[in-house]
Amino acid sequence: MHKLLNLLLVTAVLVCGFVLYSLEHQTRGLEREAAKYQRGINEEVENMRLLNAEWSSLIRPDRIRTLAERFLGLSTLKAQQIVKLGEISNHVPAEPMTNLQAEGTDPIGAIIDGMKKQ
């Protein structure tokens, strides 16, 4: 009877040891996986910081003004360009300066060119 009890206890100890080893192995695997995800998160946070810094550099008002002047031909607003609501009709033509039905022309471009000449 004692031998059978000892055998069962030894078997139970071995089974418990195997279960504990399995749990430890799974736990370490999950810890490695969590560490991998944490590294990925840290990399993405760093990428976001870099992108925010680059975005801040790209939207600087002096840079945008320089690009608008160089590529769009725009300049800063002058005091002479500000008009009151009642004076708008004096500055904007009542009718388009070009025939919008004409083939092979750029009616919007012609209107803008006409407004530049005034």
C-alpha positions in Angstrom: 0.0 0.0 0.0 2.8 2.4 0.9 4.6 1.6 -2.3 1.5 2.4 -4.4 1.0 5.6 -2.5 4.7 6.5 -3.0 4.4 5.7 -6.7 1.3 7.9 -7.0 3.0 10.7 -5.2 6.2 10.5 -7.3 4.0 10.4 -10.4 2.0 13.5 -9.2 5.3 15.3 -8.5 6.6 14.5 -11.9 3.3 15.6 -13.6 3.3 18.8 -11.5 6.9 19.5 -12.5 6.1 19.0 -16.2 3.1 21.3 -15.9 5.1 23.9 -14.2 7.8 23.7 -16.8 5.2 24.0 -19.6 3.7 27.0 -17.9 7.1 28.6 -17.5 7.9 28.0 -21.1 4.6 29.5 -22.3 5.1 32.5 -19.9 8.6 33.2 -21.3 7.2 32.9 -24.8 4.5 35.4 -24.0 7.0 37.7 -22.4 9.1 37.7 -25.5 6.1 38.4 -27.7 5.0 41.3 -25.4 8.6 42.7 -25.6 8.5 42.4 -29.4 5.2 44.3 -29.5 6.5 46.9 -27.1 9.6 47.5 -29.3 7.2 47.9 -32.3 5.1 50.4 -30.4 8.2 52.3 -29.4 9.4 52.4 -33.0 6.0 53.7 -34.2 6.0 56.4 -31.5 9.4 57.5 -32.6 8.2 57.5 -36.3 5.3 59.7 -35.3 7.6 62.1 -33.5 9.8 62.3 -36.6 6.7 62.8 -38.8 5.3 65.5 -36.5 8.7 67.3 -36.6 8.8 67.1 -40.4 5.2 68.3 -40.7 6.0 71.2 -38.5 8.9 72.0 -40.8 6.8 71.7 -43.9 3.9 74.0 -42.7 6.1 76.9 -41.5 4.4 80.1 -42.8 7.7 81.5 -44.2 8.3 78.3 -46.2 4.7 78.3 -47.6 5.0 82.0 -48.5 8.2 81.4 -50.4 6.7 78.4 -52.2 3.5 80.4 -53.1 5.6 83.3 -54.5 7.9 81.0 -56.5 5.4 78.5 -57.9 2.0 80.2 -57.8 3.1 83.8 -58.4 1.2 84.8 -55.2 2.3 87.6 -52.9 1.3 88.8 -49.5 -1.9 90.8 -49.2 -1.6 94.5 -49.7 -3.7 97.2 -48.2 -5.0 98.2 -51.6 -6.5 94.8 -52.1 -8.9 95.1 -49.2 -12.2 96.6 -50.2 -15.6 97.0 -48.5 -18.5 94.9 -49.4 -20.2 97.7 -51.3 -17.1 98.3 -53.5 -16.8 94.7 -54.8 -18.9 95.5 -57.9 -16.4 98.2 -58.9 -13.6 95.6 -58.9 -15.3 92.5 -60.3 -16.7 92.6 -63.9 -20.4 92.1 -64.2 -20.1 89.8 -67.2 -17.3 87.4 -68.1 -14.7 88.9 -70.4 -14.6 85.9 -72.7 -17.2 83.7 -74.3 -17.5 80.6 -72.2 -18.8 78.6 -75.2 -15.7 79.2 -77.3 -13.9 76.0 -78.3 -10.2 75.4 -77.5 -9.9 78.3 -75.1 -9.4 78.5 -71.4 -12.2 80.8 -70.2 -11.2 80.8 -66.6 -7.6 81.6 -67.5 -8.7 84.4 -69.7 -10.8 85.9 -67.0 -7.9 85.8 -64.6 -5.6 87.3 -67.2 -8.1 90.1 -67.8 -8.4 90.8 -64.1 -4.6 91.0 -63.8 -4.5 93.7 -66.6 -6.9 95.9 -64.7 
